[in-house]
């Protein structure tokens, strides 16, 4: 009995480090090649356990990840593993980040663990093709739920789905840099009224435009949105998705444009009553020249000017209109009857024939001649359902910012997970 107890104790001591390492998201069986670039904390920026990249691709990608992380002081990490073991993709990504000491500027404890360091980690598990994006520290601020799910994922996931991992990872890295740049400039990519890719508008211009647009809905009951997105190929699908995920479920007008086309969309009965065809045509004719000239800020400013002038336009008071017509009619009866009584040399006629002398007018030939034509063009207007979600709402819509959870290490993380 004593011998069995000793053997069990020895086995437990041998297996303990292995189980601990597995729980912490580490993989002792994989050695990261020396050519992989390291973060400021000395950790590999790329851990490709599944061998999805060639040596040259891995080296170039790791250097790019470190370059971005150093420039914006936020680790950008990519990890591929064969399987998740007993964990979910979210749990694995969070534990891998914490227990392996990631996070720009973070100081690991005596076990090498860090909590709430600044960074973002993309995890791929090849067994069931799971992915997870985990954020920590400043990464939670820079990579909002909206930014991850509407900017990052639609860009890089299609490449992963087609097994083009090298291009997918490059797109992920480049888009992380864009979102970090926006966040460091004071406006993280998030639910907003005015949105444009960084190549179209500066952060100062975006901030000023959003500050102005944010007051329209509370002041006028209709929200004005403007989006110029380079890769929004299907504007109809983009607008419908956008309107179903907005912070407000009320009436709105949306001007959406990509690199080659533009469209105006309306939602809600009040918006459709407020903006008639002439208004939409005037908005289009005023805004499009700025887009054609590459002046997105001018286009946004002009768009907001036009919307505001329409919002401020006083609606017709139906009661006042009826009262005016009735009052005018009553006032006109007296003078008209007085003039009628003065006409003593005329008598009532039942038709106009008596005013025409017999045989004085004869029509021998007639024809229809088209003297001119006019064709009007209306702006593309689509009525879309309001959907669900929104600030304070449910249904899976975006609320702004990042939803967070606590990992097994006690750290706070944001992010998103799914299949690719």
N, C-alpha and C positions, 0 to 999 in steps of 0.2 A: 504494500500500500504506500509506504514511504517512497519506494523507488518510483512508483507511478506519479506521485505528487511532484517529485523532483523533475521527472521528464516533462510533465506538463508546464512546470515553471520555466524550464529552459526553452521550450517551444514558444511560450508566450513572449519571453524576452527577445527571441529571434524574430518573431513575426511583428512585434510592436512597431519597430521603425518602418516596416513596409506598409502596415495599415495606416500609420500616421501620415506617411508621405502621400498615400493615395487619398486620404481624407483632405489633405491640404492642397490637392490639385497638382502635385508634382509628379514627374515621371523620371525615376532614377535610371530607367533603362535607356533613355535617349540622351545623347550628348550633343549639345549644340556645336556646330562647326566653328572653328576659330575665326573664319572670315565674316561671320555675322556681326554686324555693328551693335554696340551696346548703348543703353540709355545712360543718362547722367548718373544713375545709381548702379551702373555696372551690370545691368541685366540685358539679356538678348531681346532686341526689339522684334525679332521674328523667331518663332519656334515651330518649325515645319516637321512635326513628327511623321506625317504621312508622306513626305517626299513629293509634294505636289509641284514643287518648283525645281528647276535646274539650279546648279551651284551659282551660275552667273546671275540668274533671275533673283535668287535668294539674297545674294550679296548686294545687288543693286537696290532691291526693295528694302532691305534692312537699313541701308544707309539713308534712303529717303525717309523712312519712318523716324529715324533718329534726328535727321535734319528738321523735320516738322516739329517733333517734340521739343527740341532745343530752342527753336525759334519762338515757339509759343508757350514754352514751359508747361507742357502737358504731354505725358507719355502717350504715344500711339503704338499699340501692340497688336500683332497678329499671331494667333496660335492655331495650329491644326493638330488634332488628336484622332486616334483610330476609333475610340468609343468613349462614352461618358460614364461607364461603370453604373453605379446605382444612383447617380445624380441627374438632375435636369441640366439642360444647357445653361440656364441662368445661374444655377448654383455652381456649376463647374467653372464658368467664366469668372464669377465673383471670387471664388476661393483661389483660383489660379492667380488672379491679380494680387490678392491680399497676402497669401502665404508664400508667394515667390518674391515679395519685396518690391512690387512695382509702384509707381506713383512719383511724378517729378517732384523733387525736393523733399520727399518723405524720408524719414529716418527709421530703418528697421529696428525692431526690438532684438532681444538676445536670441530669439528663435529665427530671426530673419523676416518676420511678418511685419507688414505695414497696414495701417488703417487710414482710410480717407485720403490717400495720396491722389494727386491730380493726374487723370489719365482716362483713356478709352481703350478697350480691348475687344477685338473681334475674334471669336472662337468658332472653329469649324470642327464638327465631329462627323467623320465619314461613314460610320456604321449605318446610321439612319438619316444621314444628310441633315443634321441639325445645325443651326447656327445660333449664336447669341452675341449681342453687343452689350458689353457692360461698361458703365461709366462710374467714375469716382471723383470726389473732390471737385475741382474746377470743371472737370469733364461733365458733371451733372448740369452745370450752368451752360456750358458751351454747346452741348449736344442734347437739346430738348427732345421730348417725345415727338413733337411735330417734325423737328429737324431730322431725327433718325428715320422716322417712318415715311416721310414724304420727300426727303431729299437724298439721304444716304442710301437707304435700301433699294428704292426703285432704280438707282444708278448702277450699283455693283452686283446685286443679286442675280440679274439675268445672265451675267457672265459666269457666275458660279454654277447656275443651273445648266449652262452649256459646257461645263467643265473647263472653261477658259479661266483658270485660277490666276494666272499671272496678270492678265488684264483686269480681272475683277479686283484683285488686291491693289493694283495701281490706281484704279478709279476710287476705291475706298480711301486710300491715302490722300489723293489729291482733293477729294471732297471734304475730308477731315480738315485739311489745311484751310479750305474756304470757310468752313463753319467756325474754326478757331479764329480766323482773321476777323470775321464779323463779330464774334463774341468779344475779342480783345478791343475792338473798336467801339464797344458799348452797346451793340444790338445783336444778341444771339438770334439765330434763325428760328423764328417761332410764329405762333398765330398772330397775324398782323393785318392791318388794312392795306398797306402798300408794301409790295414785295417785289424785289428785282434782284437778279443775279449780281454779284459784286462787280462784274465788268460793266454794268449798265449805270449804277448809281453809287455814290459814296455813302458812307454811313451817316454823315451829317445830313445829306439830302434826304435819306430815308427817315431819319429821326424827325426832321422838320415836317416832312410830308405826313408821317403817321400822327404826329401831334395835332396837326390840322384835321385830318380825316376822322380821328377818334371822337370828335365832338359832334359830328353830323348826326349820328343815330340818336343820341339823347336829345339833341336840339330840334331835329326835324323828323324823327321817326323812321328815317331811311338811311341805311349805311352805304357808304361809297367805298368800293374796293378797286384796286388797280394792281394787276400782276403782269410782269414781263419776265418770262422764263424762257431761256434759250432752248431747253430740251422738252418743252411741252408740245409734243407733236400733234396730238388730238385735242384741240381747244374745247370741243364740246364735252368730251369725257373729263377733261381737266376741270372745267367749270362745274359740272354736276358733282364731281367728287369734292371740289372745293366748297361748294355751297352746302354740302351735307356734313362738313366737318368744321364749320365756322364757329366762332365764339358766340355768335348771335343767330337766332333762328328767325329773326324778323325780316322785314322787307329790305331789299338791297339792290344795288346796281353794280355790276362788275364789268370792268374793261380788261380783257385778257389779250395778251399779245405774245407771240413767239418771234422767231427770227424772220418769218416769212408772211405771217398773216395776223389779223386782229379781229376780235368779235366783241360785241356788247351783249351782256346777258342781264335779264331782269328776274327778280323773284318777289312774289307777293302782289296782291291786288293794288295796294296803295302805290307801289313803285310803278306799276303799269299805268295807273291813272295819272301819276305825276309826270312821267316821261312819255310823251307821245312821239310819233314817228319823226316829226319835225325837230324835236329836241334831240333825239338820238342821232339824226343826220347832222345836226349842228355840232354835236360833241365830236362825232367822227371827223368832220371836215376841219375842226379846230385842232384836234389832237394828232391825227395821222402825219401831218407834215413834220412835226417834231420827231416822231418815231423814224420817219424816212431819213431825217437829217442826223439820226443817232443821238438826239438830245432827249433822253428818257426823263430827266428831271423837268425839262420844259414841258414834256407831254403830260407828266403827272400834275404839275402846277396848273396847266391849262384845263385839264380834266376836272380838277377840284374846283377851279373857278367857275366852270360851266355848271357843274352839279350844284354848287352853292347858290348860283343865281336862280336856278330852277327851284331849289328848295325854298328860297325866299319869295318866290312868286306867289302873290296872294290868290287863293282859290276863289272861284265864283261863289258868292253867297246866294243860294237858290231863293231863299225867302226875300232877300233884298231885290233880286231880279224880278220876281213875280209882283212885288209891291210897286216897283218902278213902272212896270208895264201897265198894271191896273191904274195907278195914279195918273200916268200919262194919258191913258184912254179916257178917263173921267174928265180930265182937264181939257181934252181936245173936243169933247162933245159940244160944248157951248159955242165956241168959235165956228165950228164946222156947220152947225145948224143955222147960225146967223148968216153965214155966206150962202147957204142953200136957199134961205128965204128971199135973198136978194136977187136970185135968178128967176125973174118973172117971164122971160121970153122963151123958155125951154120947157119941154115936156118929157116925161119918162119914155124911153124906148126899150123894147124887149130884146132887140138884136141890133147889130151894127150895120145891117143891110141898108137901112134908111139913110145912112150918111154917104152912100155911094150912088152917084148918078147912074142911071141905067145905060149900059153899053159903053161906059167910060173906061173900063179896064178889061182887057182880054189877054189871057196867058196862052200863047201858042206853043211854047217849047220849054221844057225844064230838065235839069240834070243836077246830080250831086257832085260837087268838086271838093276834094280834101285840100284845105288851105294850109294846114300845118298839124303837127303832132307834138306831144310832150310825154315822155316816159319818166316816171319817178322811180327812184331806187331807195329801198328802205334798209335800215341796218338790221343785221341778223339778231333776232331776239328769241330767246328760249325761256320758257317757263319751266322751272325745275322744282322738285319737291324739297322741302326744307330739311327732311331727314331728322336725325336725332343727334344728341350730343350738344356741345357748347358749354360755355362757362356756367357752372352750376347745374348742368344737365347731365343726363346719363346716356346710355346707348353706345358707348365706345367712342364718342367724338373727342377731339382734342381740346383740352382745357387750358393750354398754355403752360410753359415751364416743364418740369420733369417729375414724373411720379417716381418714388423711391421705395426701397425695401432694405432690410437689414440682413447682411450675410452671416454665415456661421462664425466669422471672426469678430462680429460686432460692428463691422464697417457699414457705411451707408452707400448704396449703389442705385443707379438708374439704368435704363437701357431697354432692350427689347429682344425677343427671341422668336424663332420659328423654324421653318424648313426651307431648303434651297434646292 
